[in-house]
């Protein structure tokens, strides 16, 4: 009942003005990263990740276009990508020459971490330029964060690569805390879209409000799937009983608004919606069992299109014991 991952921070200094459009910082980073990652990791004659005969060993295919090469969780022809970007703080920012900025990337593949490829890709991207006007920047450091989101281990100093294959990941314990918890406030930082159910035979409708049973189920399923595909195996958990206990937790406050955001695919030119709800909700009930999963969701995201920056959440209020007054 552990979740292991690599929380990374990429730190830069702007050499030219860099502009990040509102709501699209992750879109810019992810799209540019994918193009460069493929260029440095794939053979020049590669026919495409989905049909490449060596896709099981290709770092690009495994990280950026993962698919069911061998048996995995049922119903997953396309696997969730083993990373998310965290760059919402850059939305709408204009960085002047000489100023420092950063973004975070959380990598969930602990069996075959491709940290060196991420560093190479963003070193190249820094030289080619970031943001709307492709301003050049310098990648000055890559660090592994601790669970307090502070740099704890240097992996790259701007010139030298310090990472080794033996570098251990961070570990989140999913066991419940000893103290009871009666309420929690969750902040949806970036647009979030939750489905009411998963699986081929069930409804896939987006929900207008995140009832706790739905939120907890989507977090549980995402953690278990990431562990099954990229970690130590699926969660040893009674999923049905977990869901029944989650259904007893009430949604007591809901202050959400919908945000419309779209992205344009650089490959096809098509426009895709990446909007959802943002805001705060409060839950009440016996929450102790679920707090480790909510903490994990702060790192992995929840809902659809997490690699586009959607589904970032925060635990916004202190936890209160059962029976305590507010």
N, C-alpha and C positions, 0 to 999 in steps of 0.2 A: 504493500500500500504506500508506495513512494512514486513520485514523479521527478525524473531527472532531465535536466536541460542545460543549455548554455545561454545565459543572458549576456549579450555583447553590446558594447558601446563603441561607435565609430566617431572619432573627434576630428574636426577639420578647422582650418583657418582659410578664410576667403582671400583669394588673390585678385579677384574681380567681383563686381556686384553680383549677388545671387538672389533670385526672387523665387519664392514658393507661393503659388496661387492658393487662395483659401480653400480648404477642404481637399486639396489634391497633393499634398506633400508626399504621402506614401505612394500615390499613383505615379508620380515622377520618379521616385527612387526605385520602385519595383520594376517599372517598365524598362528603365535604362539599365538597371542591374541585370535583368534577364537577357538583354541583347548582348551585353559584354560577357556575361557568364558563359553563354553559348559559344561565343567566339573564342574564348580562351580554353574551354573544356572539351569541345567537340572536334572531331575530325573535319577537315575541310569538305570531304565528300559525304558527310553525314546526310542521309535522306530525310531526317526528322526523328525526334525522340520517340514517337509512337511506333515507328516501324524499324528503327535501328536495331540491328542484331546484337549490339553490345550495350543496349540500354540498361541492362541489369547492373553493369559496372560503371556506366557513364555518370560522373558527378552531376552534370547538368540535368540529365533525365531523372535521376533519383531525387534531386532537390527541386527542380523547377517544373517538371512535367511528370511527376510520379504516377505510375499506373500499376494495375494488378499483373505484374510479371509472373508472380507465383502466388499461391493461395494466401489470402488474408481475410480480414473480417468480411462477412457476407454482405453482398450488395454494394461493394466498393470497387467499381471498375476504375474510377479515377480516385486516387488517394488524396487526402488533404496534404498540402505542401508542408514540409517540416520546419516552417519558419513563419514569423510575423515581424513586420516592421512596427516601430513605435516612433512616430514623427509628428504627431498632431500638434505639438508645441511649435512646429515650424510653419503651420498653416498661416498664410497671409504675411509671412515675415520677409523683410528685405534686409539682407546681410551685406554690410559694407566691407570693402577691402580691409584686411587686417583684423576683422572680427572673427571670433571663434563661435562655432556651433557644433551640434552633435545630433545624432539620432541613435536609437537602440534597435537591435535585431535579436530576437529570441529564437534560438535554434534547438529543435526538438529531437533531431536524429543523433542519439548518443552511441549508436552502433557504428555508424560511419560518418562522423562529423566532417564537414567539408569547410572548416574554418579557413584554411589556407586559400581556397578558391574565393571565398567571400572577400578576404583581404586583397587578393590580386584584382578581383573585379572592381572593387571600390577605389583601389589605387589608380586603375586605368580610367575609371569614370571621373575621378577627381581631375585628372589631366585633361580629359575631353570636355568637362564642364557639367555643372549641375543647374537645376532650376529651369525656369521658363526661357531665359536668355543664354543658357549654357555657360554661366560664369565659371571660370577655372578656380579650383580650390586645391588645398594641400591636405592630404590625409596625414595627420600628425600622430595619431595614436589609436590603437584598438585595445580595449580592456574587457575583461570578464567582470561582470558585476556580482556583488553578493545579494542576498535576499532583501537587504535594505536599499537596493538600487544604487549602491556606491561602488566605484571602481575598486576592485580588490586584487586583480592580477593583470599585469601588462602582457599583452600578446604580440603587440607590434608597436615600435617606437617611432615610426615614420620612415625609418631606414632599414632596421633589422627586424626579422621575424623571430619572435621569442616563443611562439607556441610550440608545444610538443604533443605528440599523440597521447601521452600519458596524463595530460592535464585533466583533472577530474571535473565533471559537471556539478552544478548546484543541485541540491536535493530538497524537494518539498515533501514533508511528511503529511500524508492524507488521513492520519489517525485523528479522531476528534480531540479537542482540548479537554482537560480535566474539569474545567468550570462550565456550568450551564450558561447558555446564551439565549436571551429572549427576543432580541430585535437586532436588526442590521439595516443600514441604509446603503443602497448601491447606486452609484453614479455611472450612467452610461455616457462615457466621454466622447466616443465617436459613434456615428450612425450604426445602429444595431438592427438586425432583422432576424427574428426567431421564427422557426417553423413549429407548428403545433404537434407534429409527429414526424418520425423518420421511418424509412423502410418502404419497399416497393408496394406493399398492400395497404399503406396507411395514408392519411391526409397529409398534404404538404402546404397547407395554407399558412401565410404569415399571420402572426397574432398582433392585435393592436396594443396589448398590454402584457408585460412579462409576468404572468402568474408564476408563483414560485415553483410549482411542480414542473412547468415547462422549462423554466430557466435552469433548474437543478438537473433535469434530465439531459438537456443539451450539453451542459458542462460535463456531466458524468460521461456521456457518450463520447465527447471529444477527447477527454483525457484518456479513456480506455482505448480509443482508436489510435491515438498517437503512441501510447505505450505498446500496443500490439504491433504496429507497423515499424516503429523506430526505436523502441525501448526494450523493456524486459518482459513484455507480454501483457495481455489485457488485465484489467483490474479483477482481483479475486473478490467479487462483490455480488450480492443478491440484488440484481437490478430492479426486479419487481418490488421487493420489500423497500428498497431505497426510494423508489418512486411513490409508494404508498405513504411513507413517512413524510416525504416532501410535500405531498398533497395536503397535509395538515397545517402547513405554514401559510399564513394569510398575507395577502397584499393589502396593507393598511393605508398607504399613501402612494399616489401615482401622479407625478408632475413631469410629463413627457411632452415633447413636440417632435413633429416629423421634419426631417431635413432632406431636401432633394439635392442629390449630387450625382453627376454623371462623369464618366470617363470615356475617352476615345481610344480604341485599340490602335496601337501603332502598326500592328501587323495586318489588320483587316479594314481599318478605318471606321468600324462600326461604333455606335454610341451605346454604352451599357450603363444602366442605373446602379449606383452604389450608395443610395440613400438609406435612411432608416430613422429610428427614433433616438433621441438623446434626452438627457435629463436625469431626474432622481426618482427612486421608488424606495419605500420602506416596507420591510417584512416583519411579522411578529409570529412567535411560536417557538417550538423547541428547535433551535438552529445550530446547536453545538456541533452535531455530526456534519453539517454542511459547510461550516466555516472554512475548513481546509480546501474544499472544492472551490469556494468563492475566491479564496486567495490564489489558488492555481489559475482560475479564470482571469485574474488580473494580469497574468503573464501570457496566457495562451489565447485569450479572446474567446468570444462565444458567438454562435450564429453563423450566418452566411458570409462568405467573402472576407474572411479574417486576414488573408494575405494582402488585401487592398486597404488594410487599416481599419476595417469595420469591427464592431464588437469589442472595443476596448472598454473595460470597466474598472472602477475603483470602489473599495469599501470606504464609504465616506464618513461613517460615524463610529465612535467607540462602541464596543460590544457591552451589553448590560446583562448581568445575571438575572435568572428567573426570580421574580418576586421583588426585585429592586425597583425603587422609584426612579423616574427619569430625572 
